[in-house]
Amino acid sequence: MILPIVAYGAPILRKVSQDITPDYPNLQKLISDMWETMYASNGVGLAAPQINRDIRLFVIDSEQVFKNLDEEDEGKYPDDPGVKRVFINAHILETEGEQWAYNEGCLSIPKIREDVSRQESVTLQYLDEAFATYTERFTGITARIILHEYDHIDGKLFIDYIKPLKRKLLQRKLNDISKGKIKVDYKMSFAK
């Protein structure tokens, strides 16, 4: 089932999410719905707060990025061909490497894209959908998507990383999004 994406301005997007246990109600259905919602919205990642759940769960599919690269960008990123993965109760152990800028967007903040600097790699401890534990290092585009989605479960948004003046210039657009004054080709829910 395709779920509505929570728009900028909703309090849940600023809330730190909680770890869950294997008996979380209808977890497998929720994960399936998150994949369906993400793909229907043309996203490459989706975090539970974006579908109005304050739990530490996100899905990513960085393979989608590499399928759409221009020829001159092929082989440019160390994580090509990407990964498709579920992350439950993820916690960052370490970020490392040079900061690099990349133009990011967010399904909860449609039609706004900005360059955001993030480190090259991230090491996470997380559980998969079967609640098996992993400690894994990710790099490149995959690390960036993970860090973006991880921010969601920590109550942060990509716009928090842009300079104050630039953010001030975006304020009218952000206000319009929070009021539902935007047209997108996917389901959204807006703060009341």
N, CA and C atoms as a LAMMPS dump frame, in Angstrom:
ITEM: TIMESTEP
0
ITEM: NUMBER OF ATOMS
576
ITEM: BOX BOUNDS ff ff ff
-5.0000000000000000e+02 5.0000000000000000e+02
-5.0000000000000000e+02 5.0000000000000000e+02
-5.0000000000000000e+02 5.0000000000000000e+02
ITEM: ATOMS id mol type element x y z
1 1 1 N 0.832 -1.173 0
2 1 2 C 0 0 0
3 1 3 C 0.884 1.245 0
4 2 1 N 0.56 2.168 -0.855
5 2 2 C 1.311 3.426 -0.915
6 2 3 C 0.809 4.351 0.19
7 3 1 N 1.75 4.784 1.024
8 3 2 C 1.427 5.636 2.163
9 3 3 C 1.715 7.095 1.83
10 4 1 N 1.018 8.035 2.46
11 4 2 C 1.339 9.446 2.229
12 4 3 C 2.65 9.832 2.89
13 5 1 N 3.423 10.655 2.196
14 5 2 C 4.684 11.187 2.726
15 5 3 C 4.354 12.407 3.584
16 6 1 N 4.908 12.445 4.777
17 6 2 C 4.696 13.567 5.688
18 6 3 C 5.496 14.77 5.183
19 7 1 N 4.83 15.905 5.058
20 7 2 C 5.468 17.117 4.544
21 7 3 C 6.2 17.893 5.629
22 8 1 N 7.169 18.674 5.183
23 8 2 C 7.898 19.604 6.054
24 8 3 C 6.902 20.387 6.911
25 9 1 N 7.251 20.545 8.174
26 9 2 C 6.39 21.273 9.1
27 9 3 C 5.716 20.358 10.106
28 10 1 N 5.632 19.064 9.792
29 10 2 C 5.033 18.106 10.722
30 10 3 C 6.002 17.851 11.879
31 11 1 N 5.536 17.907 13.118
32 11 2 C 6.415 17.718 14.283
33 11 3 C 7.19 16.403 14.284
34 12 1 N 6.622 15.337 13.707
35 12 2 C 7.293 14.043 13.723
36 12 3 C 8.645 14.086 13.009
37 13 1 N 8.797 14.998 12.041
38 13 2 C 10.063 15.097 11.311
39 13 3 C 11.178 15.682 12.175
40 14 1 N 10.834 16.221 13.339
41 14 2 C 11.834 16.797 14.247
42 14 3 C 11.997 15.98 15.525
43 15 1 N 11.385 14.815 15.547
44 15 2 C 11.405 13.961 16.734
45 15 3 C 12.482 12.881 16.584
46 16 1 N 13.211 12.592 17.672
47 16 2 C 14.168 11.486 17.658
48 16 3 C 13.37 10.191 17.792
49 17 1 N 13.59 9.277 16.855
50 17 2 C 12.825 8.034 16.799
51 17 3 C 13.329 7.001 17.81
52 18 1 N 12.457 6.038 18.098
53 18 2 C 12.724 4.999 19.095
54 18 3 C 13.109 3.679 18.43
55 19 1 N 13.991 2.922 19.11
56 19 2 C 14.304 1.56 18.682
57 19 3 C 13.033 0.714 18.784
58 20 1 N 12.988 -0.345 17.99
59 20 2 C 11.844 -1.254 18.029
60 20 3 C 12.319 -2.676 18.319
61 21 1 N 11.365 -3.548 18.645
62 21 2 C 11.641 -4.961 18.9
63 21 3 C 11 -5.79 17.788
64 22 1 N 11.376 -7.081 17.695
65 22 2 C 10.813 -7.924 16.622
66 22 3 C 9.292 -8.051 16.665
67 23 1 N 8.672 -7.759 17.812
68 23 2 C 7.22 -7.887 17.889
69 23 3 C 6.493 -6.579 17.543
70 24 1 N 7.197 -5.621 16.912
71 24 2 C 6.543 -4.392 16.479
72 24 3 C 5.384 -4.772 15.551
73 25 1 N 4.195 -4.243 15.796
74 25 2 C 3.002 -4.665 15.032
75 25 3 C 3.142 -4.491 13.517
76 26 1 N 2.85 -5.552 12.799
77 26 2 C 2.801 -5.541 11.322
78 26 3 C 4.069 -4.998 10.671
79 27 1 N 5.216 -5.33 11.239
80 27 2 C 6.487 -4.779 10.754
81 27 3 C 6.766 -5.154 9.294
82 28 1 N 6.583 -6.404 8.933
83 28 2 C 6.887 -6.806 7.56
84 28 3 C 5.983 -6.094 6.559
85 29 1 N 4.728 -5.905 6.918
86 29 2 C 3.804 -5.159 6.05
87 29 3 C 4.243 -3.705 5.942
88 30 1 N 4.666 -3.121 7.059
89 30 2 C 5.147 -1.737 7.055
90 30 3 C 6.36 -1.59 6.139
91 31 1 N 7.299 -2.513 6.243
92 31 2 C 8.497 -2.463 5.39
93 31 3 C 8.094 -2.576 3.916
94 32 1 N 7.205 -3.497 3.614
95 32 2 C 6.723 -3.657 2.241
96 32 3 C 6.051 -2.37 1.743
97 33 1 N 5.241 -1.759 2.6
98 33 2 C 4.582 -0.497 2.241
99 33 3 C 5.603 0.621 2.038
100 34 1 N 6.661 0.606 2.827
101 34 2 C 7.698 1.64 2.672
102 34 3 C 8.397 1.508 1.328
103 35 1 N 8.72 0.277 0.929
104 35 2 C 9.331 0.085 -0.399
105 35 3 C 8.387 0.589 -1.483
106 36 1 N 7.134 0.184 -1.401
107 36 2 C 6.158 0.581 -2.42
108 36 3 C 6.001 2.106 -2.47
109 37 1 N 5.954 2.733 -1.298
110 37 2 C 5.814 4.188 -1.211
111 37 3 C 7.032 4.89 -1.79
112 38 1 N 8.222 4.393 -1.436
113 38 2 C 9.461 5.002 -1.921
114 38 3 C 9.528 4.944 -3.45
115 39 1 N 9.266 3.787 -4.018
116 39 2 C 9.338 3.654 -5.474
117 39 3 C 8.253 4.476 -6.169
118 40 1 N 7.052 4.509 -5.601
119 40 2 C 5.963 5.298 -6.194
120 40 3 C 6.272 6.788 -6.167
121 41 1 N 7.135 7.203 -5.25
122 41 2 C 7.512 8.616 -5.101
123 41 3 C 8.825 8.94 -5.819
124 42 1 N 9.387 7.956 -6.515
125 42 2 C 10.678 8.106 -7.2
126 42 3 C 11.803 8.467 -6.241
127 43 1 N 11.767 7.894 -5.04
128 43 2 C 12.815 8.126 -4.059
129 43 3 C 13.862 7.026 -4.09
130 44 1 N 14.968 7.271 -3.402
131 44 2 C 16.025 6.267 -3.245
132 44 3 C 16.201 5.889 -1.777
133 45 1 N 15.431 6.535 -0.915
134 45 2 C 15.438 6.225 0.507
135 45 3 C 14.161 6.74 1.132
136 46 1 N 13.758 6.097 2.225
137 46 2 C 12.562 6.53 2.949
138 46 3 C 12.71 6.106 4.397
139 47 1 N 12.483 7.051 5.305
140 47 2 C 12.574 6.784 6.739
141 47 3 C 11.18 6.769 7.344
142 48 1 N 11.012 5.989 8.401
143 48 2 C 9.712 5.834 9.048
144 48 3 C 9.069 7.169 9.453
145 49 1 N 9.821 8.161 9.97
146 49 2 C 9.159 9.428 10.298
147 49 3 C 8.471 10.078 9.087
148 50 1 N 8.958 9.79 7.893
149 50 2 C 8.354 10.358 6.693
150 50 3 C 6.99 9.75 6.367
151 51 1 N 6.671 8.643 7.019
152 51 2 C 5.332 8.047 6.87
153 51 3 C 4.623 8.044 8.229
154 52 1 N 5.025 8.981 9.071
155 52 2 C 4.362 9.249 10.351
156 52 3 C 4.545 8.153 11.402
157 53 1 N 5.731 7.537 11.42
158 53 2 C 6.069 6.555 12.457
159 53 3 C 7.36 7.014 13.128
160 54 1 N 7.359 7.107 14.458
161 54 2 C 8.56 7.574 15.157
162 54 3 C 9.431 6.402 15.613
163 55 1 N 9.802 5.576 14.627
164 55 2 C 10.647 4.409 14.905
165 55 3 C 11.922 4.473 14.065
166 56 1 N 12.967 3.788 14.546
167 56 2 C 14.267 3.79 13.882
168 56 3 C 14.271 2.734 12.772
169 57 1 N 13.661 3.113 11.66
170 57 2 C 13.549 2.23 10.505
171 57 3 C 13.672 3.074 9.248
172 58 1 N 14.542 2.633 8.336
173 58 2 C 14.576 3.252 7.016
174 58 3 C 14.992 2.236 5.981
175 59 1 N 14.632 2.523 4.733
176 59 2 C 14.995 1.68 3.597
177 59 3 C 15.738 2.543 2.588
178 60 1 N 16.696 1.923 1.911
179 60 2 C 17.397 2.64 0.84
180 60 3 C 17.587 1.714 -0.356
181 61 1 N 17.682 2.32 -1.521
182 61 2 C 18.025 1.584 -2.741
183 61 3 C 18.929 2.479 -3.584
184 62 1 N 20.226 2.445 -3.266
185 62 2 C 21.169 3.271 -4.023
186 62 3 C 21.427 2.7 -5.417
187 63 1 N 20.985 1.458 -5.672
188 63 2 C 21.093 0.9 -7.02
189 63 3 C 20.353 1.781 -8.024
190 64 1 N 19.26 2.411 -7.572
191 64 2 C 18.461 3.283 -8.446
192 64 3 C 19.292 4.462 -8.965
193 65 1 N 20.179 4.978 -8.125
194 65 2 C 21.031 6.109 -8.525
195 65 3 C 21.943 5.686 -9.665
196 66 1 N 22.562 4.519 -9.516
197 66 2 C 23.536 4.078 -10.518
198 66 3 C 22.891 3.673 -11.833
199 67 1 N 21.638 3.264 -11.795
200 67 2 C 20.921 2.945 -13.028
201 67 3 C 20.689 4.191 -13.871
202 68 1 N 20.678 5.35 -13.222
203 68 2 C 20.345 6.596 -13.913
204 68 3 C 21.532 7.535 -14.13
205 69 1 N 22.768 7.057 -13.885
206 69 2 C 23.934 7.919 -14.072
207 69 3 C 24.217 8.176 -15.544
208 70 1 N 24.722 9.372 -15.821
209 70 2 C 25.201 9.673 -17.163
210 70 3 C 26.491 8.893 -17.4
211 71 1 N 26.839 8.678 -18.665
212 71 2 C 28.036 7.901 -19.007
213 71 3 C 29.296 8.47 -18.376
214 72 1 N 29.412 9.803 -18.313
215 72 2 C 30.635 10.401 -17.763
216 72 3 C 30.758 10.189 -16.248
217 73 1 N 29.653 9.846 -15.579
218 73 2 C 29.69 9.597 -14.141
219 73 3 C 29.849 8.121 -13.787
220 74 1 N 29.74 7.24 -14.769
221 74 2 C 29.882 5.809 -14.505
222 74 3 C 31.284 5.512 -13.997
223 75 1 N 31.366 4.696 -12.941
224 75 2 C 32.649 4.337 -12.346
225 75 3 C 33.242 5.406 -11.441
226 76 1 N 32.543 6.52 -11.269
227 76 2 C 33.042 7.647 -10.481
228 76 3 C 32.915 7.402 -8.975
229 77 1 N 31.948 6.574 -8.586
230 77 2 C 31.664 6.366 -7.166
231 77 3 C 32.104 4.969 -6.725
232 78 1 N 32.731 4.88 -5.539
233 78 2 C 33.274 3.598 -5.096
234 78 3 C 32.212 2.563 -4.724
235 79 1 N 30.991 2.984 -4.516
236 79 2 C 29.947 2.056 -4.085
237 79 3 C 29.077 1.538 -5.233
238 80 1 N 29.419 1.89 -6.477
239 80 2 C 28.692 1.392 -7.638
240 80 3 C 28.783 -0.141 -7.602
241 81 1 N 27.732 -0.91 -7.702
242 81 2 C 26.394 -0.626 -8.205
243 81 3 C 25.359 -0.283 -7.123
244 82 1 N 25.761 -0.036 -5.887
245 82 2 C 24.823 0.344 -4.843
246 82 3 C 24.242 -0.84 -4.093
247 83 1 N 23.373 -0.544 -3.135
248 83 2 C 22.738 -1.59 -2.338
249 83 3 C 21.257 -1.273 -2.144
250 84 1 N 20.497 -2.327 -1.907
251 84 2 C 19.087 -2.205 -1.535
252 84 3 C 18.973 -2.87 -0.173
253 85 1 N 18.562 -2.096 0.855
254 85 2 C 18.638 -2.628 2.209
255 85 3 C 17.627 -1.993 3.146
256 86 1 N 17.243 -2.762 4.163
257 86 2 C 16.408 -2.306 5.27
258 86 3 C 17.323 -2.098 6.479
259 87 1 N 17.137 -0.979 7.166
260 87 2 C 17.923 -0.663 8.367
261 87 3 C 16.969 -0.46 9.541
262 88 1 N 17.107 -1.287 10.556
263 88 2 C 16.298 -1.183 11.767
264 88 3 C 17.227 -0.881 12.94
265 89 1 N 16.816 0.041 13.797
266 89 2 C 17.582 0.415 14.999
267 89 3 C 19.027 0.769 14.671
268 90 1 N 19.229 1.461 13.569
269 90 2 C 20.58 1.835 13.138
270 90 3 C 21.185 2.861 14.094
271 91 1 N 22.47 2.687 14.337
272 91 2 C 23.234 3.645 15.141
273 91 3 C 24.6 3.823 14.488
274 92 1 N 24.995 5.065 14.275
275 92 2 C 26.285 5.353 13.647
276 92 3 C 27.4 5.089 14.65
277 93 1 N 28.398 4.328 14.202
278 93 2 C 29.586 4.084 15.009
279 93 3 C 30.688 5.057 14.645
280 94 1 N 30.756 5.413 13.346
281 94 2 C 31.831 6.303 12.9
282 94 3 C 31.511 6.868 11.526
283 95 1 N 31.886 8.121 11.309
284 95 2 C 31.916 8.692 9.964
285 95 3 C 33.363 9.08 9.713
286 96 1 N 33.8 8.947 8.48
287 96 2 C 35.188 9.288 8.178
288 96 3 C 35.324 9.681 6.714
289 97 1 N 36.491 10.222 6.405
290 97 2 C 36.778 10.633 5.041
291 97 3 C 36.532 12.118 4.837
292 98 1 N 36.841 12.547 3.627
293 98 2 C 36.667 13.955 3.259
294 98 3 C 35.181 14.306 3.175
295 99 1 N 34.881 15.551 3.479
296 99 2 C 33.532 16.069 3.251
297 99 3 C 33.4 16.316 1.748
298 100 1 N 32.279 15.95 1.171
299 100 2 C 32.049 16.237 -0.239
300 100 3 C 30.604 16.668 -0.429
301 101 1 N 30.426 17.601 -1.333
302 101 2 C 29.104 18.193 -1.577
303 101 3 C 28.387 17.41 -2.671
304 102 1 N 27.078 17.313 -2.494
305 102 2 C 26.225 16.648 -3.477
306 102 3 C 24.851 17.281 -3.354
307 103 1 N 24.177 17.425 -4.473
308 103 2 C 22.873 18.075 -4.496
309 103 3 C 21.81 17.098 -3.989
310 104 1 N 21.238 17.406 -2.816
311 104 2 C 20.263 16.524 -2.191
312 104 3 C 18.861 17.121 -2.264
313 105 1 N 17.895 16.234 -2.242
314 105 2 C 16.499 16.604 -2.124
315 105 3 C 15.857 15.667 -1.122
316 106 1 N 14.57 15.859 -0.872
317 106 2 C 13.881 15.053 0.13
318 106 3 C 12.406 14.966 -0.241
319 107 1 N 11.838 13.767 -0.129
320 107 2 C 10.425 13.586 -0.449
321 107 3 C 9.524 14.415 0.458
322 108 1 N 9.971 14.697 1.685
323 108 2 C 9.19 15.509 2.62
324 108 3 C 9.325 17.005 2.355
325 109 1 N 10.303 17.376 1.539
326 109 2 C 10.546 18.783 1.195
327 109 3 C 10.642 18.873 -0.33
328 110 1 N 9.533 18.634 -1.018
329 110 2 C 9.589 18.543 -2.483
330 110 3 C 9.979 19.851 -3.156
331 111 1 N 10.626 19.674 -4.306
332 111 2 C 10.991 20.777 -5.199
333 111 3 C 12.027 21.727 -4.607
334 112 1 N 12.734 21.271 -3.584
335 112 2 C 13.875 22.031 -3.057
336 112 3 C 15.061 21.09 -3.082
337 113 1 N 16.131 21.534 -3.707
338 113 2 C 17.384 20.767 -3.756
339 113 3 C 18.518 21.719 -3.407
340 114 1 N 19.458 21.232 -2.618
341 114 2 C 20.605 22.048 -2.232
342 114 3 C 21.827 21.161 -2.077
343 115 1 N 22.998 21.761 -2.274
344 115 2 C 24.243 21.045 -2.028
345 115 3 C 24.449 20.885 -0.531
346 116 1 N 24.734 19.642 -0.128
347 116 2 C 24.983 19.318 1.273
348 116 3 C 26.317 18.597 1.342
349 117 1 N 27.168 18.999 2.278
350 117 2 C 28.456 18.33 2.478
351 117 3 C 28.316 17.253 3.549
352 118 1 N 28.769 16.067 3.203
353 118 2 C 28.773 14.939 4.138
354 118 3 C 30.093 14.187 3.978
355 119 1 N 30.447 13.404 4.993
356 119 2 C 31.686 12.633 4.916
357 119 3 C 31.533 11.457 3.957
358 120 1 N 32.686 10.952 3.492
359 120 2 C 32.71 9.916 2.46
360 120 3 C 32.176 8.558 2.905
361 121 1 N 32.329 8.231 4.195
362 121 2 C 31.891 6.904 4.625
363 121 3 C 31.237 6.946 6.001
364 122 1 N 30.444 5.92 6.251
365 122 2 C 29.767 5.777 7.541
366 122 3 C 29.808 4.302 7.934
367 123 1 N 30.091 4.056 9.207
368 123 2 C 30.024 2.707 9.76
369 123 3 C 28.824 2.662 10.693
370 124 1 N 27.954 1.707 10.437
371 124 2 C 26.699 1.575 11.186
372 124 3 C 26.598 0.218 11.845
373 125 1 N 25.915 0.202 12.975
374 125 2 C 25.43 -1.062 13.516
375 125 3 C 23.916 -1.013 13.327
376 126 1 N 23.345 -2.074 12.782
377 126 2 C 21.919 -2.082 12.49
378 126 3 C 21.403 -3.509 12.452
379 127 1 N 20.092 -3.627 12.391
380 127 2 C 19.418 -4.912 12.242
381 127 3 C 18.73 -4.935 10.883
382 128 1 N 18.654 -6.12 10.271
383 128 2 C 17.88 -6.238 9.04
384 128 3 C 16.445 -6.628 9.394
385 129 1 N 15.621 -6.893 8.391
386 129 2 C 14.212 -7.176 8.657
387 129 3 C 13.989 -8.486 9.411
388 130 1 N 14.999 -9.363 9.461
389 130 2 C 14.916 -10.596 10.255
390 130 3 C 15.547 -10.395 11.642
391 131 1 N 15.943 -9.173 11.938
392 131 2 C 16.565 -8.773 13.204
393 131 3 C 17.942 -9.412 13.423
394 132 1 N 18.627 -9.733 12.311
395 132 2 C 20.032 -10.136 12.386
396 132 3 C 20.856 -8.854 12.523
397 133 1 N 21.918 -8.9 13.334
398 133 2 C 22.746 -7.723 13.609
399 133 3 C 23.911 -7.643 12.63
400 134 1 N 24.17 -6.421 12.15
401 134 2 C 25.284 -6.159 11.246
402 134 3 C 26.056 -4.939 11.726
403 135 1 N 27.354 -4.961 11.494
404 135 2 C 28.189 -3.773 11.606
405 135 3 C 28.856 -3.655 10.247
406 136 1 N 28.588 -2.56 9.546
407 136 2 C 29.025 -2.451 8.156
408 136 3 C 29.41 -1.017 7.818
409 137 1 N 30.405 -0.91 6.942
410 137 2 C 30.86 0.4 6.466
411 137 3 C 30.334 0.605 5.052
412 138 1 N 29.811 1.806 4.808
413 138 2 C 29.287 2.173 3.495
414 138 3 C 30.011 3.423 3.02
415 139 1 N 30.158 3.559 1.698
416 139 2 C 30.875 4.704 1.137
417 139 3 C 30.05 5.35 0.027
418 140 1 N 30.549 6.496 -0.436
419 140 2 C 30.003 7.153 -1.621
420 140 3 C 28.541 7.539 -1.524
421 141 1 N 27.829 7.346 -2.631
422 141 2 C 26.412 7.698 -2.723
423 141 3 C 25.599 6.916 -1.69
424 142 1 N 25.934 5.642 -1.511
425 142 2 C 25.21 4.819 -0.541
426 142 3 C 25.348 5.406 0.86
427 143 1 N 26.567 5.809 1.24
428 143 2 C 26.782 6.434 2.555
429 143 3 C 25.962 7.716 2.668
430 144 1 N 25.932 8.493 1.619
431 144 2 C 25.173 9.753 1.63
432 144 3 C 23.68 9.497 1.842
433 145 1 N 23.124 8.534 1.134
434 145 2 C 21.699 8.223 1.292
435 145 3 C 21.433 7.733 2.718
436 146 1 N 22.309 6.869 3.218
437 146 2 C 22.153 6.378 4.592
438 146 3 C 22.191 7.538 5.576
439 147 1 N 23.161 8.439 5.428
440 147 2 C 23.267 9.58 6.35
441 147 3 C 22.026 10.48 6.267
442 148 1 N 21.502 10.667 5.079
443 148 2 C 20.281 11.472 4.899
444 148 3 C 19.103 10.816 5.624
445 149 1 N 18.913 9.513 5.415
446 149 2 C 17.799 8.807 6.058
447 149 3 C 18.025 8.687 7.567
448 150 1 N 19.269 8.486 7.961
449 150 2 C 19.598 8.413 9.392
450 150 3 C 19.242 9.739 10.077
451 151 1 N 19.511 10.838 9.402
452 151 2 C 19.121 12.142 9.95
453 151 3 C 17.625 12.17 10.26
454 152 1 N 16.808 11.584 9.387
455 152 2 C 15.362 11.569 9.626
456 152 3 C 15.018 10.879 10.946
457 153 1 N 15.678 9.768 11.256
458 153 2 C 15.342 9.071 12.499
459 153 3 C 15.918 9.781 13.722
460 154 1 N 16.781 10.76 13.473
461 154 2 C 17.316 11.599 14.555
462 154 3 C 16.668 12.984 14.591
463 155 1 N 15.625 13.194 13.797
464 155 2 C 14.891 14.453 13.823
465 155 3 C 15.563 15.599 13.085
466 156 1 N 16.443 15.268 12.128
467 156 2 C 17.137 16.296 11.35
468 156 3 C 16.679 16.233 9.891
469 157 1 N 16.854 17.358 9.194
470 157 2 C 16.527 17.444 7.771
471 157 3 C 17.723 17.985 7.005
472 158 1 N 17.798 17.686 5.72
473 158 2 C 18.958 18.127 4.941
474 158 3 C 19.099 19.642 4.918
475 159 1 N 17.997 20.365 5.048
476 159 2 C 18.076 21.828 5.034
477 159 3 C 18.786 22.377 6.273
478 160 1 N 18.941 21.554 7.304
479 160 2 C 19.67 21.983 8.51
480 160 3 C 21.146 22.213 8.208
481 161 1 N 21.633 21.658 7.106
482 161 2 C 23.05 21.759 6.76
483 161 3 C 23.37 22.944 5.856
484 162 1 N 22.364 23.619 5.369
485 162 2 C 22.651 24.732 4.456
486 162 3 C 22.843 26.03 5.25
487 163 1 N 23.529 26.95 4.648
488 163 2 C 23.861 28.211 5.316
489 163 3 C 22.582 28.98 5.695
490 164 1 N 22.616 29.687 6.836
491 164 2 C 21.431 30.403 7.317
492 164 3 C 20.817 31.368 6.293
493 165 1 N 21.659 32.092 5.56
494 165 2 C 21.123 33.034 4.572
495 165 3 C 20.347 32.29 3.484
496 166 1 N 20.915 31.218 2.979
497 166 2 C 20.254 30.421 1.94
498 166 3 C 18.937 29.857 2.476
499 167 1 N 18.958 29.414 3.726
500 167 2 C 17.742 28.86 4.319
501 167 3 C 16.672 29.948 4.463
502 168 1 N 17.111 31.142 4.804
503 168 2 C 16.171 32.254 4.929
504 168 3 C 15.518 32.546 3.577
505 169 1 N 16.31 32.441 2.516
506 169 2 C 15.77 32.656 1.17
507 169 3 C 14.765 31.575 0.773
508 170 1 N 14.899 30.397 1.362
509 170 2 C 13.99 29.292 1.065
510 170 3 C 12.735 29.294 1.941
511 171 1 N 12.686 30.168 2.929
512 171 2 C 11.63 30.107 3.94
513 171 3 C 10.221 30.178 3.352
514 172 1 N 10.016 31.007 2.344
515 172 2 C 8.683 31.094 1.743
516 172 3 C 8.276 29.752 1.127
517 173 1 N 9.198 29.115 0.393
518 173 2 C 8.912 27.804 -0.196
519 173 3 C 8.628 26.776 0.892
520 174 1 N 9.417 26.813 1.976
521 174 2 C 9.217 25.882 3.085
522 174 3 C 7.849 26.092 3.729
523 175 1 N 7.464 27.349 3.906
524 175 2 C 6.149 27.656 4.475
525 175 3 C 5.031 27.139 3.569
526 176 1 N 5.198 27.318 2.262
527 176 2 C 4.2 26.821 1.315
528 176 3 C 4.065 25.302 1.417
529 177 1 N 5.19 24.605 1.531
530 177 2 C 5.147 23.143 1.663
531 177 3 C 4.381 22.765 2.923
532 178 1 N 4.704 23.406 4.034
533 178 2 C 4.048 23.052 5.301
534 178 3 C 2.54 23.337 5.275
535 179 1 N 2.122 24.279 4.436
536 179 2 C 0.693 24.608 4.318
537 179 3 C -0.006 23.803 3.224
538 180 1 N 0.74 22.951 2.537
539 180 2 C 0.144 22.144 1.474
540 180 3 C -0.014 22.871 0.162
541 181 1 N 0.667 24.007 0.013
542 181 2 C 0.566 24.793 -1.223
543 181 3 C 1.649 24.339 -2.211
544 182 1 N 1.579 23.084 -2.566
545 182 2 C 2.55 22.508 -3.501
546 182 3 C 1.89 21.346 -4.223
547 183 1 N 2.265 21.156 -5.478
548 183 2 C 1.743 20.041 -6.249
549 183 3 C 2.88 19.047 -6.49
550 184 1 N 2.621 17.796 -6.122
551 184 2 C 3.581 16.718 -6.359
552 184 3 C 2.827 15.536 -6.958
553 185 1 N 3.565 14.611 -7.534
554 185 2 C 2.91 13.463 -8.165
555 185 3 C 2.915 12.234 -7.259
556 186 1 N 2.944 12.455 -5.941
557 186 2 C 2.816 11.368 -4.98
558 186 3 C 1.969 11.848 -3.795
559 187 1 N 1.464 10.882 -3.023
560 187 2 C 0.6 11.207 -1.895
561 187 3 C 1.404 11.869 -0.774
562 188 1 N 0.85 12.963 -0.227
563 188 2 C 1.485 13.645 0.906
564 188 3 C 0.443 13.938 1.971
565 189 1 N 0.932 14.089 3.21
566 189 2 C 0.074 14.58 4.292
567 189 3 C 0.741 15.816 4.859
568 190 1 N -0.075 16.78 5.229
569 190 2 C 0.428 18.072 5.674
570 190 3 C 0.041 18.348 7.111
571 191 1 N 0.904 19.087 7.817
572 191 2 C 0.633 19.447 9.205
573 191 3 C -0.621 20.296 9.262
574 192 1 N -1.358 20.114 10.291
575 192 2 C -2.59 20.887 10.459
576 192 3 C -2.302 22.156 11.256
